[in-house]
């Protein structure tokens, strides 16, 4: 039973260094190449993807589709879910990280970025499009801590990804830095006070092999 976790390729926000969250930004040219290379690595490793999970943000969707194309798995079922969205950074979304660091200090910015329970300043109103129209408004945050992000990601793991793994499907999960960080923290049983040490590079496949009890028997970085 294999799980492949991949963060999207470099986005416009990564390049320009601003807080993204649920903002729907595109990949850069570099990000596109990173995504294609991730797919090639997966193919070279002899992995056959059976099903793919993506967020509803195009940087995740495009990365997943390029991976599937390069890995000869373009035909498999793809599931897009808000539960894999990046952490909602509240009122910080769209703000330059360096300028925020000058205004609030490096220590506070570090807490917002990597602290497990630190909630960013909340946005007053979300301006989202129809991709969230059918979602219960009570589920849509105005800012999230990593713990809150984990609380929406882990049900996806338990309810949908685990059954796929138990059916011996190789699962691709193409998410974001923080949605994958909390999943790695959960899978590897990493203490919450060490979550800031979990690094999720762009478009770098992490392959987990599980035994029949869903215990990790191997982890490989491609």
SULQUI-V141153 format. One record per residue. N is the residue number from 0. RES is the residue in three letters. SS is DSSP state (h for helix, s for strand, l for the rest). PHI is phi in whole degrees, 0 to 359 (none if undefined). D_FIRST is the distance of its C-alpha to the first C-alpha in Angstrom with 1 decimal. Layout:
<<N	RES	SS	PHI	D_FIRST> <N	RES	SS	PHI	D_FIRST>>
//
This chain:
<<0	UNK	l	none	0.0> <1	UNK	s	237	3.8> <2	UNK	s	238	6.9> <3	UNK	s	247	10.3> <4	UNK	s	257	13.4> <5	UNK	s	222	16.7> <6	UNK	s	281	20.2> <7	UNK	l	305	22.7> <8	UNK	l	293	25.1> <9	UNK	l	307	28.5> <10	UNK	s	259	30.4> <11	UNK	h	300	34.1> <12	UNK	h	289	34.1> <13	UNK	h	302	32.3> <14	UNK	h	293	35.0> <15	UNK	h	268	37.9> <16	UNK	l	64	36.6> <17	UNK	s	234	36.9> <18	UNK	l	290	35.0> <19	UNK	l	254	32.8> <20	UNK	l	59	30.9> <21	UNK	l	273	30.8> <22	UNK	l	296	33.3> <23	UNK	l	265	32.1> <24	UNK	l	259	32.7> <25	UNK	l	267	31.8> <26	UNK	s	280	30.3> <27	UNK	l	277	32.7> <28	UNK	h	300	33.1> <29	UNK	h	295	31.3> <30	UNK	h	298	28.4> <31	UNK	h	296	28.2> <32	UNK	h	294	28.1> <33	UNK	h	299	25.5> <34	UNK	h	297	23.2> <35	UNK	h	298	23.8> <36	UNK	h	295	23.2> <37	UNK	h	298	19.8> <38	UNK	h	297	18.9> <39	UNK	h	296	20.5> <40	UNK	h	297	18.5> <41	UNK	h	296	15.2> <42	UNK	h	295	16.7> <43	UNK	h	299	18.2> <44	UNK	l	285	15.0> <45	UNK	l	78	13.9> <46	UNK	l	269	11.1> <47	UNK	l	250	11.4> <48	UNK	l	288	11.2> <49	UNK	l	254	11.1> <50	UNK	s	202	12.5> <51	UNK	s	231	14.3> <52	UNK	s	242	15.9> <53	UNK	s	223	19.2> <54	UNK	l	282	22.2> <55	UNK	l	263	25.5> <56	UNK	l	258	27.0> <57	UNK	h	295	27.7> <58	UNK	h	293	26.6> <59	UNK	h	284	23.0> <60	UNK	h	299	23.4> <61	UNK	h	295	25.0> <62	UNK	h	298	22.6> <63	UNK	h	299	19.6> <64	UNK	h	293	21.7> <65	UNK	h	290	22.8> <66	UNK	h	298	19.3> <67	UNK	h	298	18.5> <68	UNK	h	299	21.8> <69	UNK	h	288	21.4> <70	UNK	l	266	17.9> <71	UNK	l	56	19.3> <72	UNK	l	226	17.3> <73	UNK	l	296	20.3> <74	UNK	l	275	20.1> <75	UNK	l	286	16.9> <76	UNK	s	291	17.5> <77	UNK	s	241	18.3> <78	UNK	s	240	18.9> <79	UNK	s	257	21.5> <80	UNK	l	217	22.1> <81	UNK	h	297	24.7> <82	UNK	h	295	22.3> <83	UNK	h	265	20.8> <84	UNK	l	304	24.4> <85	UNK	l	301	25.8> <86	UNK	l	303	27.6> <87	UNK	l	280	31.0> <88	UNK	l	269	33.6> <89	UNK	h	59	36.5> <90	UNK	h	288	39.9> <91	UNK	h	279	38.6> <92	UNK	l	302	37.0> <93	UNK	l	87	38.8> <94	UNK	l	268	40.6> <95	UNK	s	292	40.7> <96	UNK	h	295	39.0> <97	UNK	h	293	41.8> <98	UNK	h	292	44.4> <99	UNK	h	296	42.7> <100	UNK	h	296	42.5> <101	UNK	h	293	46.2> <102	UNK	h	283	46.9> <103	UNK	h	246	44.8> <104	UNK	l	95	44.2> <105	UNK	h	296	41.3> <106	UNK	h	294	40.4> <107	UNK	h	293	40.1> <108	UNK	h	297	38.1> <109	UNK	h	298	35.6> <110	UNK	h	296	35.3> <111	UNK	h	297	34.7> <112	UNK	h	282	32.1> <113	UNK	h	236	30.1> <114	UNK	l	293	31.5> <115	UNK	l	284	29.2> <116	UNK	l	247	32.0> <117	UNK	l	283	34.4> <118	UNK	l	261	35.2> <119	UNK	l	289	36.9> <120	UNK	l	304	40.1> <121	UNK	l	282	39.5> <122	UNK	l	279	40.4> <123	UNK	l	288	43.1> <124	UNK	l	220	41.8> <125	UNK	l	278	38.7> <126	UNK	l	244	39.5> <127	UNK	l	253	36.5> <128	UNK	l	267	36.4> <129	UNK	h	289	35.3> <130	UNK	h	296	31.6> <131	UNK	h	251	32.0> <132	UNK	l	298	34.7> <133	UNK	l	267	32.7> <134	UNK	l	271	31.3> <135	UNK	l	306	33.2> <136	UNK	h	306	35.4> <137	UNK	h	290	34.8> <138	UNK	h	272	31.2> <139	UNK	l	272	32.4> <140	UNK	l	281	33.2> <141	UNK	l	246	36.2> <142	UNK	l	155	34.5> <143	UNK	l	224	31.5> <144	UNK	l	277	30.8> <145	UNK	h	295	27.3> <146	UNK	h	299	27.1> <147	UNK	h	295	28.0> <148	UNK	h	297	25.4> <149	UNK	h	300	22.7> <150	UNK	h	293	24.1> <151	UNK	h	261	23.4> <152	UNK	h	280	19.9> <153	UNK	h	298	18.3> <154	UNK	h	301	19.1> <155	UNK	h	296	17.1> <156	UNK	h	302	14.0> <157	UNK	h	291	14.9> <158	UNK	h	271	16.3> <159	UNK	h	236	14.3> <160	UNK	h	287	11.1> <161	UNK	h	302	9.8> <162	UNK	h	301	10.8> <163	UNK	h	296	9.0> <164	UNK	h	296	5.5> <165	UNK	h	294	7.1> <166	UNK	l	273	8.3> <167	UNK	l	64	5.3> <168	UNK	l	266	6.6> <169	UNK	l	273	6.3> <170	UNK	s	251	8.5> <171	UNK	s	261	11.7> <172	UNK	s	241	13.8> <173	UNK	s	252	17.3> <174	UNK	s	238	19.5> <175	UNK	l	232	22.4> <176	UNK	h	309	23.4> <177	UNK	h	273	23.8> <178	UNK	h	294	21.2> <179	UNK	h	280	18.5> <180	UNK	h	301	20.6> <181	UNK	h	289	20.5> <182	UNK	h	290	16.7> <183	UNK	h	298	16.4> <184	UNK	h	302	19.1> <185	UNK	h	290	17.5> <186	UNK	h	294	14.0> <187	UNK	l	267	15.9> <188	UNK	l	55	18.8> <189	UNK	l	277	21.4> <190	UNK	l	303	24.9> <191	UNK	h	298	26.4> <192	UNK	h	281	29.3> <193	UNK	h	243	27.0> <194	UNK	h	295	25.2> <195	UNK	h	291	27.8> <196	UNK	h	270	26.4> <197	UNK	l	278	23.0> <198	UNK	l	255	23.5> <199	UNK	l	238	21.7> <200	UNK	l	291	23.3> <201	UNK	s	298	23.7> <202	UNK	l	50	21.4> <203	UNK	l	241	19.5> <204	UNK	l	297	15.7> <205	UNK	s	249	13.8> <206	UNK	s	250	10.3> <207	UNK	s	255	8.2> <208	UNK	s	250	5.7> <209	UNK	s	247	5.3> <210	UNK	l	273	6.9> <211	UNK	l	293	7.9> <212	UNK	l	261	10.3> <213	UNK	l	61	8.3> <214	UNK	l	265	10.2> <215	UNK	s	289	9.7> <216	UNK	s	258	9.9> <217	UNK	s	200	10.6> <218	UNK	s	228	11.9> <219	UNK	s	226	13.6> <220	UNK	s	259	16.3> <221	UNK	l	274	17.0>>
//
